[in-house]
Each structure stands twice: as structure tokens, then as C-alpha cells.
Amino acid sequence: MAKLTIRDIARLSGLSKSTVSLVLNDSPKVDPATRRRVLEVMRRHNYVPSFAATALAKGDTGLIGMIVPGLTWRFMANVNYGVAKVVEDTKYEIVLFTSTNERDYDSVVDRVLSSGLSAGLLVVTHDGQPLDRLTDLHRAGMPIVLIDTVGGDRDLPSVGADNYAGGLAAGRHLIGLGHRRIACILGPVDHPYVRERRRGLRDALAEAGIEPDPALEAETDFEHQLIRERTGELMALPAARRPTAIFAFHDSAAFTLLDTLAERGLRVPEDVSVIGFNDIDAASHVRPALTTIRQPFTDMGRQAARLLLTALDPAAEPAADPHPVLPTELVVRDSTGAVPATG
């Protein structure tokens, strides 16, 4: 199918070509109902304007859009700091857009299009969001870099952390302390980062000659109540199969673990060791302080911003690696210890 033009969008929406052009350029002359009408036709027919041509026509390349899953996410401050430290020394300014599971990328892209954003996009991805629209934009000439994504659409440049190595390091740490019955509280296994962290743990067990016990893998969603229930089920196993250590798929899940174990009268790490993933700021302030796998969120922001700036500079050489995967790091604190004698 031939690529649609502005003339086609005008015909399909029953408007003039000049009106469609005004919508694309975010003109205040267009009333909201007309704007919605044009954007709906564009979305229905997968119309993507040429961002390279739009930028040249407008002479406006001073804005970088950044789509984030929510400003309240605990690691967002670190990612934003990394981006800002790179961008603040350039001619660009950052414009923030938010996208949640209730507000998908398509609606956010509509807002980006209608705002006349013309330089490029940084996108902090989150689970369950299709990347098709972003891929279309990138193919149409708009520079886009994903943050916190590994194994996604290879057409889109991305910066991520080594989730597999993090899971492997967590497993090796616990095994080195003498633990052999190691449980994991997983997020939804259809999410790539969850599978990679689990794969790393499984490989650590295999290295040590430990046969994985399916009963010690507890899949959850992101709700604390389900994490509590799965923790209770693990600790209700017969003594010979009960875990002496638990690996949580992120720090917030580990915090729920600590609360649930305390409610059951279990001490951490004397009775059960707990290790998390991410190393958000609160990890060092809970009691006991959480052993965890640190993700380099600030560096991810820096690297993504540099990738995007390279793509925006017509004189720059293309990035040698458009999909860098940054190392994770084991941070040992107080929530892990030697296997209990009864273990």
C-alpha cells in the first residue's frame, strides 16, 4: 500500500489540505474538535508524517520529547538526571509526556504530533505497551531511543541493563552463603526482563549442581497483596522444601517480602535471606538494609541522550552500538546472610 499523503488525510477527514497542515503544525487556529477528527483519521490509517521534512520546513529542532511511564516511578529521578546532565549543555530543551498502562503510546504520540515536536524522542518503556507506532515514527525519519529496554524491537535504538547478569549474580551470592533452597518472587513472565532475571538465577543454580524446584518459583503481578500471598505459600511449604533465601524481581517486591516475613515472626537474614533488584534509593534505608542488584539508571539516561543527540546531528557518525546493554552490580547489605543451621 502506497504511503498516505496530507492530501489523502484531508480527503478522508473531509477537510482541506491547509487545515490538516495546521493540525500537524499545532496551529491555535484549529478548534479542538477538528484537531481530534484529523488525529483520529491519522491513527486509523497509520499515517506518519515525515519528521525530517517537517523539521526542515519549520526550522524548529530545539525540542526533545521524553515519554516516561510516570514521574512517581522510583527510578525516574535517576534516569531524568542522567538525561538532563547531557542535554543541558546543548541547544535542546526537554518536553515531558507521560504514558501509563491506562494511557498507551498511541495517544501520547498523538499529543507529540499535535505539539509540533520535531527533533526526537526518548522513551522510557514499560510493560505491555506495543512499540508499533514508535517504530513507524522512527522509520519515517524521527530519531527515537528507548530506555530500559533489552530484546525489544531491534529497529529502535535502545539502552538497557544486563538483567541476566543481575539474576546470575544474585544466585551466585546466595549460593556462596550456603543457600541451596532459593525461591524467587517473579513478576509476569511474559515480560522479557523478568524472564532474563529468572534465567540468570536458574543458571547460577545449574552451575552449583542444584536442581531447580518449580514450587520455589512464585509468579505474581505488581500488586503487593499477591506478593504477600505467594510469600505465605512459600513459607508454608514442608520444612525440607521451604526456602532459606528469596530473590525478588524488584526492590518494591522485596520490601513487601520483608514486611510479610516479619509478620510471620521470621527474622531476616537469620531465618531467611532476601535479595532485590534495582537498588532504588529506599533500599539502603529499610531495616534490614536490602541486598540488591543495582541498575545503572543514571548512566542509562546519559547513554540514551548521547545516542539521540548523535542521531540528531547530521554531521555525526552513526553510533557504533545502537543497543548498548549496561552492566548491573551486586550491592551487599544486611538482608542476606549465611544459611541458617536448620537449613
N, C-alpha and C positions, 0 to 999 in steps of 0.2 A: 504494500500500500504506500502511495506517494505521501511524503510528509506534508501536513496541512500548513497553509499559509494564513496570514492575518486576514486575507480576503475570504478564505474558507470559513474562518471563525465568525467573521462578520455575517456571511450568508447564513450560517447555521443558527446564529443568535438573532437574526432579523434586524441587525443594526448596521450602521455604516462602518466602513474601514477606519475612518478617523476616530469614531467612538471607541472601537476596540483598541486602537493605538493609545488613546487617552487612558484607558484602563491599565494597559501594560506599563504606562509611564506614571501611574499613580496620580493622575491629574485630579485636583479638587473640583474640577468642573463636572465630574461624573457623579451622579447620585448613587447611593448605596445599592438600590435595587438593580440598577443597570450593571454595576460592578459585579454583584453576585451572579447575575444572569450570564455575563461573559465568562466569569471564572468557572461556572458550572459547565458550560459548553466546553471550555478548555480541558477541564478534568475528565469529562465524559468521553472525549475524543483523544485523550492523552496528548494534547498539544503542548509542546515545549518550545518556547521562543529561543532564538539563537542569542545566548548571553554575550558571546563575543561581539556580535553585531550591535546589540543593544548598548553595550558599554562604549563602543566606539562612537555610536550615534549620539549618546548623551554626554560623552566626555566625563562620565562620573564613575571613577573607580576607587573612591575613597572609603567605602564601607565594606566590612567583613561581617557577614551574618554568622551567628553561633547558635545552633539549636541544641538545647540542653533538656534533659528529662525532668528537670525541676530544680530550682535554686536551693531547695531544702535538702537535697541528697547530700549525705555527709561528706562525700569526697569531692563535691563540685567546687568547693572553695580552692582546693589544691589544683585542680585542673584549670580553673579560671585564672589562678595566679600564674601558672606556667605559660598560658596563652598570653596574658597581659604583659608579662615581662619581655616577651619577644615583640609583640605588636606595638607597644608604647613607644618604641624607638623608630617607628616607621611613619609613613604618611596616613596610615589606615586608622579607622576607629571601629570599635566592635559594637554590633547591634545584637541584643539577645532576643531569642524566641524560645518558647517552652513547648515541649511535646511530651505528653504522658500516654499511658495506655488508653485513656479516655479521649485523647486528642492526638490523632495519628499524624504521621509525617505529611500526608496529602493536604490536610487542612493548613498545616504550618507552611508548606510550600506555597499554597495559595496566598498566604499573607506575605511571604517573601516576594513572590511575583508582583503582587499589587503594591508593594512598598517601593518598587523600583530598585531593589538591591541588585547590584551589578558586578561586584568584584568576585566573591567566592563565599563558600560556606564551610564552617567547621561543625561537625555533628557528633555530639556525644550520644552514642547509640544506646538503646535499651531493648530489653527482650520483647519479642512478639511484634515488632514493627517491621513490615516489609520495606525493602530498600529499592523497589522498582522505580518509584518516582525520582528518587535521588540519582539512580543510575541513568535514567533518561536525561535528567538535567546535565549530568556530567558529560554524557555523550554529545549533548547539544553545545558543549563548549564552556560550561560553567565549572570552574575549579572547585572540587569538593574533597574534603579529607574527613574520614571517620575517626573517632577517638574511642578507645576501649573496645575495639573490635578485632578479633582474630578469626580467620576462617570464614569471613563473610564474602560478599561479592567482590571478586578479585578485580573487577573493572574499576572499583573505587579505591583510591589510596586510603590507607588506614594505619593507625598506630595502636598497638595493643601491648598487653603484658603477657609473660610466659606462664599461663595458668597451669600447664602440665608440669613445668619445673617446680612451681609452687606446691602442687599436690605431692610431688615426689619428695621435696624437701621436708614437708610436714610428716609424711610417713616415715622417712628415714630418721627424723628427730625422735619420734615416739618409739620406734623400734630400738634406737640406740639407748633409750632409757629402760629397755627391757619389756616393753609392751608387745603383746602378740595378739590380743583380742582388741582390735582397734575398730571402732564404729565410725561411720560418717553420716552426718546430717546433711543431706543433699537438697539443693533446690530442684526445680523441674528439670529432668534430664533431657528434655528437648532443647535446652539452651546450651550452646556449644561450650561456654566457659565452665559450666557445671560438669559436663562430660569430661573435659580436659583435666579438671582438678581431680575427679574420681579416677581417671586413667593413671594419673601420676601416683596416687595413693596405692592403687592396685599393683602398679609396677614395683613400688617400694616393698610391698608385701611379698611379691614374687621373688625379688632379689634375696629376701631373707628366708625363703622357703616356707612362707606362711600361706596356707590355703585360705582364700577369702571365704567368709561366711556370709551368704546372702542375707541372713537375718540381721546382720550388723550394718546393712545399708538401708537407711531410712529416707525415702524421698518425701519432700514437703513442698509447699508453695512458699510464699513470702509472709504468710500470716503467723504471728507468734503463737497463737493457740495451737495450731497444728504442730509446730516445733515442740511445744510443751508435751503434746500427746505422744509424739514419736519418741521423745526422750524418756517419758514414763514407760513406754513399751520396751525400750532397750534395757532400762534398769530393772524391768520385771522379768527378764529372761532368767532361766536357771543359773545358779552361781557359776557353773562350769562354762557357760557361754556368755555371761554378762561382760560387757566391755570394761576394760580398765582405762581406756582413753577414747576420746571422741574428737573427731575432726569436723568442724562446722564450715559450711561452704562460704559464709561470710561472717564478719565480726558481729553484726547485729544478731544473727542466729546464735553465735557463741554467747552473747550476753543473756539471751533467753535461756540457753543451756545452764549457765551459771546460776541463774535465779531458780530454775526448776530443780537442779541438784541440791541447792541449799534448802529448798522447801522439803525435800525428801530426807534431810538430815545427812547428806553426803558432803564430805569435805573435798575441796579442790586445792592442790593436786593429791592430797594424802590418799583419798579413796578413788578418785577419777581425775585423770588429766584432761584438759580441754585446750584445743588449739583452733584459732580462727583463720580468717583470710581477709586481707585488705590493709590492715593497720590504720584504721581511721583514728582520729585524734583521741576519742574516748577510750581506745584500747589500753592506753597506758594509765588511765585514771580509775578504771573499775578495780574492785578488790575480789580476788587476787588479780593483779595486772595481767593482761591477756598475752600469752604467747601467740604469735600470729605470723602470717606471711604478708610482707609489705609489698603493695603495688606502688610503682613509681608514678603516682598521679600527676605530680608537678612536671616531671620530665615528659610524660605523655603529652601534656598540654604544650610544652615547649616544642617538642618534635613535630607535633601536628601543625602548629603555627608556622614553623620553618618550612614544612612541606608545602603548605598552602601559599606562602609568600614566594617560594620558588616557582610554583605553578603560575602565579600572577605576574611574574617578571618575564617578559618576552625575550629578554637577553640571557636569561639564566639557563644553564644546562639542566636537563631533566634530572630529578632525584635518582641517585644510584639505586636506592631501595625504596619503592613506594609503599612497602608494607613492613616497616620495622616492628620487631617484637622485642620489647624491653625486658630485662631480667627482673625477677622478683627476688625477695630476700627474706630469709628466716630471721625473725626477731624473737629472741627467747626472753620471757619474763617469768612470772610466778605461777602461771596456771598449769604448767607441765612439770612433772617430777618422775622419780623412779617408780616402777610398777610396785604396787603395794605387796607386802609379803603374802597376803592371802591370794594374790593374783597368780 
